[in-house]
Amino acid sequence: MKPGKMRKKQLLCGLLSAVLLTAGCAQARPKNETTQQPVPSSQTNSPLPAETDSTEATLCMEIDEKSFLITLYNNETAEAFLQLLPLTLEMHELNGNEKFCYLDHTLPAKAQKPSQIHAGDLMLYQKNCLVLFYESFSTSYSYTPLGYTQTPAELARALRGEKITVRFRLQEST
């Protein structure tokens, strides 16, 4: 692709992401309605290595009355997670920096040592433990990256408490 066309595509994707972030999460579709392809998106300052740079879908994550957009990475684990949606989980506190929940299903994992966790990261620990980080810190543990939210400060406020109910669903395109 020519550099000019690639730049236009990047600008268009960035604008689309900004519109989705300000619009909030749309209402869920009825189960019998035809699903559309995920909305393409990108982030220029991706917190993880290039193996997970492209994104294929945006999720809506709801905690109480607050909605967050989660941009998924383009990997096998994120694709498998999409197959579980819609999903409501009770997530528990751990270490003052994360909420976690063991899934009923295992997902394909390709764990890596990120060395740095960023507030807003959504990751898989081992093959069935979903982890949502709300504080940044260094780590020696291995995780499979799923995605991230671009509003980690708001997320930290919403995740107060020992356990919370989190709802995940595919974000509708507008």
Disulfide bonds with the S-S distance in Angstrom:
Cys25-Cys60 2.15
